[in-house]
């Protein structure tokens, strides 16, 4: 039996808030990781900003895990 789309329309306010929550999760996770990496670079005296790059990538990974978990609900 094929899956039929629900005839019930999503609530507009809930949908907007859900997407805003996902966007803020991405923003703060990536930004926080980059900020922590930059602080590490400054304290360590790195010539190349590897800490910033690694922190941002770690934040991206963490944010994507949270967003995917939320999207499954």
HTML snippet that shows the backbone in 3Dmol.js (N, CA, C, O; Angstrom):
<script src="https://3Dmol.org/build/3Dmol-min.js"></script>
<div id="view" style="width:600px;height:400px;position:relative"></div>
<script>
const pdb = `
ATOM      1  N   UNK A   1       0.842  -1.168   0.000  1.00  0.00           N
ATOM      2  CA  UNK A   1       0.000   0.000   0.000  1.00  0.00           C
ATOM      3  C   UNK A   1       0.892   1.237   0.000  1.00  0.00           C
ATOM      4  O   UNK A   1       1.746   1.373   0.875  1.00  0.00           O
ATOM      5  N   UNK A   2       0.712   2.137  -0.959  1.00  0.00           N
ATOM      6  CA  UNK A   2       1.561   3.336  -1.016  1.00  0.00           C
ATOM      7  C   UNK A   2       1.248   4.300   0.125  1.00  0.00           C
ATOM      8  O   UNK A   2       0.119   4.397   0.605  1.00  0.00           O
ATOM      9  N   UNK A   3       2.285   4.996   0.530  1.00  0.00           N
ATOM     10  CA  UNK A   3       2.099   6.016   1.568  1.00  0.00           C
ATOM     11  C   UNK A   3       1.406   7.219   0.970  1.00  0.00           C
ATOM     12  O   UNK A   3       1.816   7.745  -0.065  1.00  0.00           O
ATOM     13  N   UNK A   4       0.365   7.641   1.628  1.00  0.00           N
ATOM     14  CA  UNK A   4      -0.368   8.822   1.162  1.00  0.00           C
ATOM     15  C   UNK A   4       0.029  10.014   2.015  1.00  0.00           C
ATOM     16  O   UNK A   4       0.203   9.886   3.226  1.00  0.00           O
ATOM     17  N   UNK A   5       0.173  11.169   1.386  1.00  0.00           N
ATOM     18  CA  UNK A   5       0.467  12.358   2.192  1.00  0.00           C
ATOM     19  C   UNK A   5      -0.709  12.679   3.100  1.00  0.00           C
ATOM     20  O   UNK A   5      -1.865  12.426   2.761  1.00  0.00           O
ATOM     21  N   UNK A   6      -0.403  13.219   4.215  1.00  0.00           N
ATOM     22  CA  UNK A   6      -1.437  13.571   5.176  1.00  0.00           C
ATOM     23  C   UNK A   6      -2.290  14.701   4.626  1.00  0.00           C
ATOM     24  O   UNK A   6      -1.775  15.654   4.040  1.00  0.00           O
ATOM     25  N   UNK A   7      -3.596  14.589   4.818  1.00  0.00           N
ATOM     26  CA  UNK A   7      -4.494  15.651   4.365  1.00  0.00           C
ATOM     27  C   UNK A   7      -4.507  16.808   5.349  1.00  0.00           C
ATOM     28  O   UNK A   7      -5.070  17.869   5.079  1.00  0.00           O
ATOM     29  N   UNK A   8      -3.886  16.587   6.479  1.00  0.00           N
ATOM     30  CA  UNK A   8      -3.836  17.625   7.519  1.00  0.00           C
ATOM     31  C   UNK A   8      -2.673  18.570   7.236  1.00  0.00           C
ATOM     32  O   UNK A   8      -1.521  18.142   7.162  1.00  0.00           O
ATOM     33  N   UNK A   9      -2.973  19.832   7.082  1.00  0.00           N
ATOM     34  CA  UNK A   9      -1.938  20.831   6.809  1.00  0.00           C
ATOM     35  C   UNK A   9      -1.142  21.106   8.085  1.00  0.00           C
ATOM     36  O   UNK A   9      -1.715  21.137   9.175  1.00  0.00           O
ATOM     37  N   UNK A  10       0.186  21.309   7.960  1.00  0.00           N
ATOM     38  CA  UNK A  10       0.972  21.618   9.160  1.00  0.00           C
ATOM     39  C   UNK A  10       0.591  22.980   9.729  1.00  0.00           C
ATOM     40  O   UNK A  10       0.205  23.894   9.000  1.00  0.00           O
ATOM     41  N   UNK A  11       0.707  23.087  11.014  1.00  0.00           N
ATOM     42  CA  UNK A  11       0.421  24.360  11.659  1.00  0.00           C
ATOM     43  C   UNK A  11       1.507  25.355  11.271  1.00  0.00           C
ATOM     44  O   UNK A  11       2.689  25.064  11.447  1.00  0.00           O
ATOM     45  N   UNK A  12       1.138  26.527  10.744  1.00  0.00           N
ATOM     46  CA  UNK A  12       2.167  27.470  10.271  1.00  0.00           C
ATOM     47  C   UNK A  12       3.095  27.971  11.366  1.00  0.00           C
ATOM     48  O   UNK A  12       4.297  28.092  11.132  1.00  0.00           O
ATOM     49  N   UNK A  13       2.585  28.263  12.540  1.00  0.00           N
ATOM     50  CA  UNK A  13       3.436  28.789  13.610  1.00  0.00           C
ATOM     51  C   UNK A  13       4.431  27.752  14.097  1.00  0.00           C
ATOM     52  O   UNK A  13       5.587  28.076  14.373  1.00  0.00           O
ATOM     53  N   UNK A  14       3.993  26.522  14.202  1.00  0.00           N
ATOM     54  CA  UNK A  14       4.884  25.467  14.673  1.00  0.00           C
ATOM     55  C   UNK A  14       5.978  25.198  13.647  1.00  0.00           C
ATOM     56  O   UNK A  14       7.133  24.974  14.010  1.00  0.00           O
ATOM     57  N   UNK A  15       5.620  25.220  12.381  1.00  0.00           N
ATOM     58  CA  UNK A  15       6.587  24.972  11.319  1.00  0.00           C
ATOM     59  C   UNK A  15       7.665  26.057  11.299  1.00  0.00           C
ATOM     60  O   UNK A  15       8.853  25.761  11.168  1.00  0.00           O
ATOM     61  N   UNK A  16       7.247  27.292  11.426  1.00  0.00           N
ATOM     62  CA  UNK A  16       8.210  28.401  11.423  1.00  0.00           C
ATOM     63  C   UNK A  16       9.132  28.314  12.618  1.00  0.00           C
ATOM     64  O   UNK A  16      10.341  28.504  12.483  1.00  0.00           O
ATOM     65  N   UNK A  17       8.588  28.034  13.773  1.00  0.00           N
ATOM     66  CA  UNK A  17       9.411  27.956  14.975  1.00  0.00           C
ATOM     67  C   UNK A  17      10.371  26.769  14.921  1.00  0.00           C
ATOM     68  O   UNK A  17      11.494  26.851  15.418  1.00  0.00           O
ATOM     69  N   UNK A  18       9.928  25.670  14.317  1.00  0.00           N
ATOM     70  CA  UNK A  18      10.799  24.501  14.196  1.00  0.00           C
ATOM     71  C   UNK A  18      11.997  24.816  13.317  1.00  0.00           C
ATOM     72  O   UNK A  18      13.129  24.469  13.653  1.00  0.00           O
ATOM     73  N   UNK A  19      11.744  25.480  12.182  1.00  0.00           N
ATOM     74  CA  UNK A  19      12.837  25.821  11.278  1.00  0.00           C
ATOM     75  C   UNK A  19      13.741  26.903  11.878  1.00  0.00           C
ATOM     76  O   UNK A  19      14.953  26.889  11.664  1.00  0.00           O
ATOM     77  N   UNK A  20      13.163  27.819  12.615  1.00  0.00           N
ATOM     78  CA  UNK A  20      13.977  28.836  13.281  1.00  0.00           C
ATOM     79  C   UNK A  20      14.867  28.192  14.336  1.00  0.00           C
ATOM     80  O   UNK A  20      16.011  28.604  14.524  1.00  0.00           O
ATOM     81  N   UNK A  21      14.350  27.196  15.012  1.00  0.00           N
ATOM     82  CA  UNK A  21      15.151  26.476  15.999  1.00  0.00           C
ATOM     83  C   UNK A  21      16.308  25.727  15.356  1.00  0.00           C
ATOM     84  O   UNK A  21      17.415  25.707  15.895  1.00  0.00           O
ATOM     85  N   UNK A  22      16.055  25.110  14.201  1.00  0.00           N
ATOM     86  CA  UNK A  22      17.129  24.414  13.487  1.00  0.00           C
ATOM     87  C   UNK A  22      18.188  25.392  13.008  1.00  0.00           C
ATOM     88  O   UNK A  22      19.384  25.113  13.094  1.00  0.00           O
ATOM     89  N   UNK A  23      17.750  26.538  12.504  1.00  0.00           N
ATOM     90  CA  UNK A  23      18.698  27.546  12.025  1.00  0.00           C
ATOM     91  C   UNK A  23      19.553  28.085  13.165  1.00  0.00           C
ATOM     92  O   UNK A  23      20.761  28.263  13.008  1.00  0.00           O
ATOM     93  N   UNK A  24      18.933  28.343  14.305  1.00  0.00           N
ATOM     94  CA  UNK A  24      19.713  28.860  15.437  1.00  0.00           C
ATOM     95  C   UNK A  24      20.666  27.786  15.974  1.00  0.00           C
ATOM     96  O   UNK A  24      21.759  28.107  16.441  1.00  0.00           O
ATOM     97  N   UNK A  25      20.262  26.529  15.910  1.00  0.00           N
ATOM     98  CA  UNK A  25      21.151  25.437  16.319  1.00  0.00           C
ATOM     99  C   UNK A  25      22.391  25.422  15.438  1.00  0.00           C
ATOM    100  O   UNK A  25      23.510  25.319  15.940  1.00  0.00           O
ATOM    101  N   UNK A  26      22.199  25.523  14.131  1.00  0.00           N
ATOM    102  CA  UNK A  26      23.332  25.557  13.206  1.00  0.00           C
ATOM    103  C   UNK A  26      24.223  26.767  13.480  1.00  0.00           C
ATOM    104  O   UNK A  26      25.444  26.640  13.572  1.00  0.00           O
ATOM    105  N   UNK A  27      23.612  27.924  13.607  1.00  0.00           N
ATOM    106  CA  UNK A  27      24.357  29.169  13.798  1.00  0.00           C
ATOM    107  C   UNK A  27      25.226  29.128  15.056  1.00  0.00           C
ATOM    108  O   UNK A  27      26.419  29.425  15.009  1.00  0.00           O
ATOM    109  N   UNK A  28      24.617  28.760  16.170  1.00  0.00           N
ATOM    110  CA  UNK A  28      25.354  28.798  17.431  1.00  0.00           C
ATOM    111  C   UNK A  28      26.363  27.660  17.556  1.00  0.00           C
ATOM    112  O   UNK A  28      27.416  27.840  18.169  1.00  0.00           O
ATOM    113  N   UNK A  29      26.066  26.503  16.992  1.00  0.00           N
ATOM    114  CA  UNK A  29      27.019  25.394  17.070  1.00  0.00           C
ATOM    115  C   UNK A  29      28.262  25.674  16.237  1.00  0.00           C
ATOM    116  O   UNK A  29      29.386  25.501  16.709  1.00  0.00           O
ATOM    117  N   UNK A  30      28.058  26.105  15.005  1.00  0.00           N
ATOM    118  CA  UNK A  30      29.204  26.391  14.135  1.00  0.00           C
ATOM    119  C   UNK A  30      29.963  27.615  14.657  1.00  0.00           C
ATOM    120  O   UNK A  30      31.192  27.603  14.730  1.00  0.00           O
ATOM    121  N   UNK A  31      29.237  28.652  15.012  1.00  0.00           N
ATOM    122  CA  UNK A  31      29.875  29.858  15.536  1.00  0.00           C
ATOM    123  C   UNK A  31      30.615  29.610  16.840  1.00  0.00           C
ATOM    124  O   UNK A  31      31.717  30.121  17.040  1.00  0.00           O
ATOM    125  N   UNK A  32      30.014  28.831  17.723  1.00  0.00           N
ATOM    126  CA  UNK A  32      30.677  28.506  18.988  1.00  0.00           C
ATOM    127  C   UNK A  32      31.934  27.683  18.783  1.00  0.00           C
ATOM    128  O   UNK A  32      32.950  27.912  19.440  1.00  0.00           O
ATOM    129  N   UNK A  33      31.865  26.724  17.871  1.00  0.00           N
ATOM    130  CA  UNK A  33      33.052  25.921  17.572  1.00  0.00           C
ATOM    131  C   UNK A  33      34.166  26.756  16.973  1.00  0.00           C
ATOM    132  O   UNK A  33      35.332  26.599  17.336  1.00  0.00           O
ATOM    133  N   UNK A  34      33.808  27.644  16.054  1.00  0.00           N
ATOM    134  CA  UNK A  34      34.810  28.519  15.437  1.00  0.00           C
ATOM    135  C   UNK A  34      35.402  29.477  16.473  1.00  0.00           C
ATOM    136  O   UNK A  34      36.604  29.744  16.458  1.00  0.00           O
ATOM    137  N   UNK A  35      34.570  29.985  17.360  1.00  0.00           N
ATOM    138  CA  UNK A  35      35.047  30.911  18.388  1.00  0.00           C
ATOM    139  C   UNK A  35      36.026  30.214  19.336  1.00  0.00           C
ATOM    140  O   UNK A  35      37.079  30.759  19.667  1.00  0.00           O
ATOM    141  N   UNK A  36      35.665  29.008  19.766  1.00  0.00           N
ATOM    142  CA  UNK A  36      36.570  28.259  20.647  1.00  0.00           C
ATOM    143  C   UNK A  36      37.879  27.919  19.930  1.00  0.00           C
ATOM    144  O   UNK A  36      38.956  27.999  20.521  1.00  0.00           O
ATOM    145  N   UNK A  37      37.780  27.540  18.659  1.00  0.00           N
ATOM    146  CA  UNK A  37      38.984  27.243  17.884  1.00  0.00           C
ATOM    147  C   UNK A  37      39.868  28.461  17.711  1.00  0.00           C
ATOM    148  O   UNK A  37      41.094  28.356  17.756  1.00  0.00           O
ATOM    149  N   UNK A  38      39.253  29.611  17.514  1.00  0.00           N
ATOM    150  CA  UNK A  38      40.036  30.848  17.365  1.00  0.00           C
ATOM    151  C   UNK A  38      40.759  31.197  18.663  1.00  0.00           C
ATOM    152  O   UNK A  38      41.919  31.608  18.650  1.00  0.00           O
ATOM    153  N   UNK A  39      40.055  31.026  19.785  1.00  0.00           N
ATOM    154  CA  UNK A  39      40.701  31.291  21.082  1.00  0.00           C
ATOM    155  C   UNK A  39      41.887  30.361  21.281  1.00  0.00           C
ATOM    156  O   UNK A  39      42.925  30.779  21.792  1.00  0.00           O
ATOM    157  N   UNK A  40      41.741  29.111  20.885  1.00  0.00           N
ATOM    158  CA  UNK A  40      42.828  28.147  20.990  1.00  0.00           C
ATOM    159  C   UNK A  40      43.994  28.560  20.098  1.00  0.00           C
ATOM    160  O   UNK A  40      45.152  28.474  20.506  1.00  0.00           O
ATOM    161  N   UNK A  41      43.687  29.011  18.873  1.00  0.00           N
ATOM    162  CA  UNK A  41      44.738  29.482  17.970  1.00  0.00           C
ATOM    163  C   UNK A  41      45.480  30.677  18.557  1.00  0.00           C
ATOM    164  O   UNK A  41      46.707  30.741  18.484  1.00  0.00           O
ATOM    165  N   UNK A  42      44.746  31.620  19.136  1.00  0.00           N
ATOM    166  CA  UNK A  42      45.377  32.815  19.704  1.00  0.00           C
ATOM    167  C   UNK A  42      46.275  32.455  20.890  1.00  0.00           C
ATOM    168  O   UNK A  42      47.382  32.981  21.009  1.00  0.00           O
ATOM    169  N   UNK A  43      45.814  31.578  21.754  1.00  0.00           N
ATOM    170  CA  UNK A  43      46.600  31.209  22.929  1.00  0.00           C
ATOM    171  C   UNK A  43      47.803  30.349  22.570  1.00  0.00           C
ATOM    172  O   UNK A  43      48.841  30.419  23.229  1.00  0.00           O
ATOM    173  N   UNK A  44      47.665  29.539  21.526  1.00  0.00           N
ATOM    174  CA  UNK A  44      48.756  28.654  21.119  1.00  0.00           C
ATOM    175  C   UNK A  44      49.732  29.329  20.173  1.00  0.00           C
ATOM    176  O   UNK A  44      50.850  28.846  19.991  1.00  0.00           O
ATOM    177  N   UNK A  45      49.333  30.431  19.571  1.00  0.00           N
ATOM    178  CA  UNK A  45      50.203  31.145  18.644  1.00  0.00           C
ATOM    179  C   UNK A  45      50.366  30.459  17.302  1.00  0.00           C
ATOM    180  O   UNK A  45      51.414  30.574  16.666  1.00  0.00           O
ATOM    181  N   UNK A  46      49.335  29.743  16.867  1.00  0.00           N
ATOM    182  CA  UNK A  46      49.400  29.073  15.564  1.00  0.00           C
ATOM    183  C   UNK A  46      49.494  30.091  14.434  1.00  0.00           C
ATOM    184  O   UNK A  46      48.812  31.115  14.460  1.00  0.00           O
ATOM    185  N   UNK A  47      50.336  29.813  13.444  1.00  0.00           N
ATOM    186  CA  UNK A  47      50.419  30.683  12.274  1.00  0.00           C
ATOM    187  C   UNK A  47      49.233  30.457  11.342  1.00  0.00           C
ATOM    188  O   UNK A  47      48.703  31.399  10.752  1.00  0.00           O
ATOM    189  N   UNK A  48      48.829  29.210  11.220  1.00  0.00           N
ATOM    190  CA  UNK A  48      47.665  28.859  10.414  1.00  0.00           C
ATOM    191  C   UNK A  48      46.520  28.556  11.372  1.00  0.00           C
ATOM    192  O   UNK A  48      46.713  27.889  12.388  1.00  0.00           O
ATOM    193  N   UNK A  49      45.332  29.046  11.048  1.00  0.00           N
ATOM    194  CA  UNK A  49      44.186  28.933  11.951  1.00  0.00           C
ATOM    195  C   UNK A  49      43.539  27.550  11.877  1.00  0.00           C
ATOM    196  O   UNK A  49      42.376  27.421  11.493  1.00  0.00           O
ATOM    197  N   UNK A  50      44.301  26.519  12.249  1.00  0.00           N
ATOM    198  CA  UNK A  50      43.765  25.163  12.221  1.00  0.00           C
ATOM    199  C   UNK A  50      42.709  24.960  13.290  1.00  0.00           C
ATOM    200  O   UNK A  50      41.729  24.250  13.064  1.00  0.00           O
ATOM    201  N   UNK A  51      42.886  25.554  14.418  1.00  0.00           N
ATOM    202  CA  UNK A  51      41.909  25.406  15.496  1.00  0.00           C
ATOM    203  C   UNK A  51      40.556  25.968  15.118  1.00  0.00           C
ATOM    204  O   UNK A  51      39.519  25.391  15.446  1.00  0.00           O
ATOM    205  N   UNK A  52      40.568  27.106  14.419  1.00  0.00           N
ATOM    206  CA  UNK A  52      39.321  27.706  13.968  1.00  0.00           C
ATOM    207  C   UNK A  52      38.609  26.779  12.989  1.00  0.00           C
ATOM    208  O   UNK A  52      37.401  26.568  13.093  1.00  0.00           O
ATOM    209  N   UNK A  53      39.358  26.229  12.041  1.00  0.00           N
ATOM    210  CA  UNK A  53      38.768  25.332  11.045  1.00  0.00           C
ATOM    211  C   UNK A  53      38.233  24.060  11.702  1.00  0.00           C
ATOM    212  O   UNK A  53      37.123  23.622  11.400  1.00  0.00           O
ATOM    213  N   UNK A  54      39.017  23.472  12.595  1.00  0.00           N
ATOM    214  CA  UNK A  54      38.593  22.240  13.263  1.00  0.00           C
ATOM    215  C   UNK A  54      37.385  22.516  14.161  1.00  0.00           C
ATOM    216  O   UNK A  54      36.445  21.723  14.203  1.00  0.00           O
ATOM    217  N   UNK A  55      37.414  23.628  14.868  1.00  0.00           N
ATOM    218  CA  UNK A  55      36.280  23.978  15.726  1.00  0.00           C
ATOM    219  C   UNK A  55      35.003  24.186  14.940  1.00  0.00           C
ATOM    220  O   UNK A  55      33.935  23.731  15.349  1.00  0.00           O
ATOM    221  N   UNK A  56      35.110  24.879  13.801  1.00  0.00           N
ATOM    222  CA  UNK A  56      33.926  25.103  12.969  1.00  0.00           C
ATOM    223  C   UNK A  56      33.400  23.789  12.399  1.00  0.00           C
ATOM    224  O   UNK A  56      32.188  23.581  12.346  1.00  0.00           O
ATOM    225  N   UNK A  57      34.291  22.909  11.974  1.00  0.00           N
ATOM    226  CA  UNK A  57      33.854  21.614  11.447  1.00  0.00           C
ATOM    227  C   UNK A  57      33.231  20.743  12.534  1.00  0.00           C
ATOM    228  O   UNK A  57      32.246  20.046  12.288  1.00  0.00           O
ATOM    229  N   UNK A  58      33.803  20.785  13.727  1.00  0.00           N
ATOM    230  CA  UNK A  58      33.217  20.039  14.837  1.00  0.00           C
ATOM    231  C   UNK A  58      31.833  20.588  15.170  1.00  0.00           C
ATOM    232  O   UNK A  58      30.902  19.823  15.423  1.00  0.00           O
ATOM    233  N   UNK A  59      31.697  21.916  15.169  1.00  0.00           N
ATOM    234  CA  UNK A  59      30.392  22.534  15.410  1.00  0.00           C
ATOM    235  C   UNK A  59      29.386  22.160  14.335  1.00  0.00           C
ATOM    236  O   UNK A  59      28.219  21.911  14.636  1.00  0.00           O
ATOM    237  N   UNK A  60      29.830  22.119  13.076  1.00  0.00           N
ATOM    238  CA  UNK A  60      28.957  21.725  11.977  1.00  0.00           C
ATOM    239  C   UNK A  60      28.485  20.283  12.160  1.00  0.00           C
ATOM    240  O   UNK A  60      27.302  19.987  11.995  1.00  0.00           O
ATOM    241  N   UNK A  61      29.409  19.393  12.500  1.00  0.00           N
ATOM    242  CA  UNK A  61      29.048  17.997  12.715  1.00  0.00           C
ATOM    243  C   UNK A  61      28.026  17.861  13.844  1.00  0.00           C
ATOM    244  O   UNK A  61      27.026  17.156  13.702  1.00  0.00           O
ATOM    245  N   UNK A  62      28.280  18.536  14.961  1.00  0.00           N
ATOM    246  CA  UNK A  62      27.369  18.459  16.107  1.00  0.00           C
ATOM    247  C   UNK A  62      25.996  19.028  15.745  1.00  0.00           C
ATOM    248  O   UNK A  62      24.968  18.467  16.126  1.00  0.00           O
ATOM    249  N   UNK A  63      25.983  20.132  15.015  1.00  0.00           N
ATOM    250  CA  UNK A  63      24.717  20.750  14.626  1.00  0.00           C
ATOM    251  C   UNK A  63      23.936  19.853  13.679  1.00  0.00           C
ATOM    252  O   UNK A  63      22.716  19.738  13.802  1.00  0.00           O
ATOM    253  N   UNK A  64      24.618  19.220  12.738  1.00  0.00           N
ATOM    254  CA  UNK A  64      23.928  18.354  11.792  1.00  0.00           C
ATOM    255  C   UNK A  64      23.329  17.142  12.501  1.00  0.00           C
ATOM    256  O   UNK A  64      22.237  16.697  12.143  1.00  0.00           O
ATOM    257  N   UNK A  65      24.021  16.606  13.491  1.00  0.00           N
ATOM    258  CA  UNK A  65      23.480  15.493  14.256  1.00  0.00           C
ATOM    259  C   UNK A  65      22.196  15.931  14.963  1.00  0.00           C
ATOM    260  O   UNK A  65      21.202  15.205  14.953  1.00  0.00           O
ATOM    261  N   UNK A  66      22.215  17.106  15.571  1.00  0.00           N
ATOM    262  CA  UNK A  66      21.022  17.607  16.274  1.00  0.00           C
ATOM    263  C   UNK A  66      19.884  17.881  15.307  1.00  0.00           C
ATOM    264  O   UNK A  66      18.735  17.551  15.603  1.00  0.00           O
ATOM    265  N   UNK A  67      20.176  18.475  14.158  1.00  0.00           N
ATOM    266  CA  UNK A  67      19.133  18.792  13.183  1.00  0.00           C
ATOM    267  C   UNK A  67      18.534  17.518  12.596  1.00  0.00           C
ATOM    268  O   UNK A  67      17.318  17.437  12.420  1.00  0.00           O
ATOM    269  N   UNK A  68      19.353  16.536  12.293  1.00  0.00           N
ATOM    270  CA  UNK A  68      18.832  15.279  11.738  1.00  0.00           C
ATOM    271  C   UNK A  68      17.956  14.563  12.759  1.00  0.00           C
ATOM    272  O   UNK A  68      16.906  14.023  12.409  1.00  0.00           O
ATOM    273  N   UNK A  69      18.379  14.555  14.010  1.00  0.00           N
ATOM    274  CA  UNK A  69      17.533  13.946  15.060  1.00  0.00           C
ATOM    275  C   UNK A  69      16.201  14.655  15.175  1.00  0.00           C
ATOM    276  O   UNK A  69      15.162  14.015  15.334  1.00  0.00           O
ATOM    277  N   UNK A  70      16.230  15.995  15.093  1.00  0.00           N
ATOM    278  CA  UNK A  70      14.997  16.768  15.198  1.00  0.00           C
ATOM    279  C   UNK A  70      14.113  16.560  13.971  1.00  0.00           C
ATOM    280  O   UNK A  70      12.889  16.517  14.095  1.00  0.00           O
ATOM    281  N   UNK A  71      14.709  16.432  12.803  1.00  0.00           N
ATOM    282  CA  UNK A  71      13.927  16.249  11.581  1.00  0.00           C
ATOM    283  C   UNK A  71      13.229  14.897  11.544  1.00  0.00           C
ATOM    284  O   UNK A  71      12.198  14.755  10.887  1.00  0.00           O
ATOM    285  N   UNK A  72      13.769  13.912  12.233  1.00  0.00           N
ATOM    286  CA  UNK A  72      13.144  12.585  12.257  1.00  0.00           C
ATOM    287  C   UNK A  72      11.869  12.573  13.075  1.00  0.00           C
ATOM    288  O   UNK A  72      11.039  11.680  12.906  1.00  0.00           O
ATOM    289  N   UNK A  73      11.695  13.541  13.953  1.00  0.00           N
ATOM    290  CA  UNK A  73      10.481  13.589  14.792  1.00  0.00           C
ATOM    291  C   UNK A  73       9.311  14.082  14.019  1.00  0.00           C
ATOM    292  O   UNK A  73       8.211  14.186  14.563  1.00  0.00           O
TER     293      UNK A  73
END
`;
const viewer = $3Dmol.createViewer("view");
viewer.addModel(pdb, "pdb");
viewer.setStyle({}, {cartoon: {color: "spectrum"}});
viewer.zoomTo();
viewer.render();
</script>
